[in-house]
Amino acid sequence: AAPPRPSWPPPPPAPGTLALQHASSTQADQLFTVAELLLTRGHVSEAVLEAQKAMRLREPSPDQRALYAYMLFRRGGSLSPSVWEHLSRALNEDPKCERALHYRALMQNPKR
């Protein structure tokens, strides 16, 4: 029997894995761009769906997570627990995330 493989260094990635990760990341960014465009055109439900597709490919950046929280807010019209969860997570990951700070202010004072 072969001796157990040491855990360090980790095994090299499978061929093509890094290229696949990069492609998924690029595709996720493109989906978020489409989602933002749909949101600006008033297609809120479609924007949410595109953002969810992106989030299945990889974890969103704090900026993208804040955008997703705002999409959920626009779709539901309220500050649901899911909206706050995503907004809080964006701010925990990057306390200076301008988009998250902006959307938090908008959602807390929707009449302005």
Kinemage of the C-alpha trace (Angstrom):
@kinemage 1
@onewidth
@group {chain A} dominant
@subgroup {mainchain}
@vectorlist {calphas} color= white
{ca ala a 1} P 0.000 0.000 0.000
{ca ala a 2} L 1.158 3.525 -0.748
{ca pro a 3} L 2.046 5.755 2.212
{ca pro a 4} L -0.510 8.458 3.049
{ca arg a 5} L -0.060 11.654 1.089
{ca pro a 6} L 1.083 14.611 3.215
{ca ser a 7} L -1.444 17.419 3.509
{ca trp a 8} L 1.178 20.118 2.832
{ca pro a 9} L 1.870 21.331 0.261
{ca pro a 10} L -1.614 20.985 -1.160
{ca pro a 11} L -1.935 19.086 -4.419
{ca pro a 12} L -1.751 21.210 -7.557
{ca pro a 13} L -5.093 22.245 -9.054
{ca ala a 14} L -6.522 20.038 -11.763
{ca pro a 15} L -5.630 21.174 -15.284
{ca gly a 16} L -7.942 23.956 -16.384
{ca thr a 17} L -9.297 24.630 -12.871
{ca leu a 18} L -7.798 28.121 -12.615
{ca ala a 19} L -9.027 29.008 -16.094
{ca leu a 20} L -12.510 27.775 -15.156
{ca gln a 21} L -12.489 29.822 -11.939
{ca his a 22} L -11.455 32.918 -13.901
{ca ala a 23} L -14.172 32.309 -16.500
{ca ser a 24} L -16.790 31.910 -13.750
{ca ser a 25} L -15.609 35.100 -12.068
{ca thr a 26} L -15.725 37.036 -15.340
{ca gln a 27} L -19.165 35.648 -16.126
{ca ala a 28} L -20.394 36.585 -12.639
{ca asp a 29} L -19.171 40.155 -13.130
{ca gln a 30} L -20.947 40.312 -16.483
{ca leu a 31} L -24.169 39.019 -14.948
{ca phe a 32} L -23.993 41.695 -12.242
{ca thr a 33} L -23.465 44.330 -14.941
{ca val a 34} L -26.581 43.077 -16.744
{ca ala a 35} L -28.484 43.019 -13.439
{ca glu a 36} L -27.564 46.623 -12.720
{ca leu a 37} L -28.646 47.682 -16.206
{ca leu a 38} L -31.969 45.879 -15.794
{ca leu a 39} L -32.472 47.603 -12.442
{ca thr a 40} L -31.858 51.058 -13.934
{ca arg a 41} L -34.451 50.268 -16.611
{ca gly a 42} L -37.031 49.262 -14.020
{ca his a 43} L -36.877 45.503 -14.586
{ca val a 44} L -36.354 44.696 -10.928
{ca ser a 45} L -37.395 41.027 -10.857
{ca glu a 46} L -35.228 40.237 -13.855
{ca ala a 47} L -32.315 42.090 -12.235
{ca val a 48} L -32.654 39.965 -9.096
{ca leu a 49} L -32.610 36.781 -11.184
{ca glu a 50} L -29.428 37.828 -13.028
{ca ala a 51} L -27.724 38.700 -9.738
{ca gln a 52} L -28.724 35.325 -8.300
{ca lys a 53} L -27.192 33.585 -11.323
{ca ala a 54} L -23.951 35.481 -10.665
{ca met a 55} L -23.998 34.582 -6.993
{ca arg a 56} L -24.269 30.878 -7.864
{ca leu a 57} L -20.994 31.197 -9.784
{ca arg a 58} L -19.037 32.833 -6.966
{ca glu a 59} L -19.306 34.949 -3.842
{ca pro a 60} L -20.153 38.541 -4.729
{ca ser a 61} L -17.911 41.446 -3.808
{ca pro a 62} L -19.211 43.759 -1.065
{ca asp a 63} L -20.227 46.229 -3.781
{ca gln a 64} L -22.186 43.547 -5.648
{ca arg a 65} L -23.753 42.242 -2.439
{ca ala a 66} L -24.941 45.768 -1.594
{ca leu a 67} L -26.422 46.088 -5.087
{ca tyr a 68} L -28.227 42.766 -4.595
{ca ala a 69} L -29.623 43.964 -1.251
{ca tyr a 70} L -30.950 47.094 -2.948
{ca met a 71} L -32.518 44.992 -5.719
{ca leu a 72} L -34.303 42.902 -3.084
{ca phe a 73} L -35.473 46.095 -1.390
{ca arg a 74} L -36.796 47.487 -4.673
{ca arg a 75} L -38.514 44.216 -5.532
{ca gly a 76} L -40.202 43.781 -2.154
{ca gly a 77} L -40.615 47.420 -1.184
{ca ser a 78} L -39.558 46.750 2.382
{ca leu a 79} L -36.540 46.208 4.576
{ca ser a 80} L -36.893 42.454 4.845
{ca pro a 81} L -34.462 40.366 6.905
{ca ser a 82} L -32.852 39.199 3.662
{ca val a 83} L -32.181 42.799 2.589
{ca trp a 84} L -30.530 43.597 5.918
{ca glu a 85} L -28.583 40.338 5.897
{ca his a 86} L -26.968 41.116 2.543
{ca leu a 87} L -26.394 44.792 3.332
{ca ser a 88} L -24.869 43.995 6.731
{ca arg a 89} L -22.637 41.353 5.208
{ca ala a 90} L -21.395 43.816 2.571
{ca leu a 91} L -20.555 46.355 5.281
{ca asn a 92} L -18.907 43.713 7.482
{ca glu a 93} L -16.678 42.719 4.565
{ca asp a 94} L -15.918 46.349 3.659
{ca pro a 95} L -17.034 48.981 6.195
{ca lys a 96} L -16.154 51.745 3.695
{ca cys a 97} L -18.122 50.254 0.776
{ca glu a 98} L -19.626 53.413 -0.716
{ca arg a 99} L -22.443 51.597 -2.475
{ca ala a 100} L -23.489 49.814 0.723
{ca leu a 101} L -23.398 53.055 2.707
{ca his a 102} L -25.402 54.841 -0.004
{ca tyr a 103} L -28.048 52.125 -0.248
{ca arg a 104} L -28.330 51.896 3.541
{ca ala a 105} L -29.098 55.625 3.653
{ca leu a 106} L -31.623 55.310 0.805
{ca met a 107} L -33.395 52.361 2.371
{ca gln a 108} L -33.560 53.927 5.819
{ca asn a 109} L -34.985 57.173 4.398
{ca pro a 110} L -36.940 56.108 1.288
{ca lys a 111} L -38.895 59.402 1.000
{ca arg a 112} L -35.783 61.436 0.224
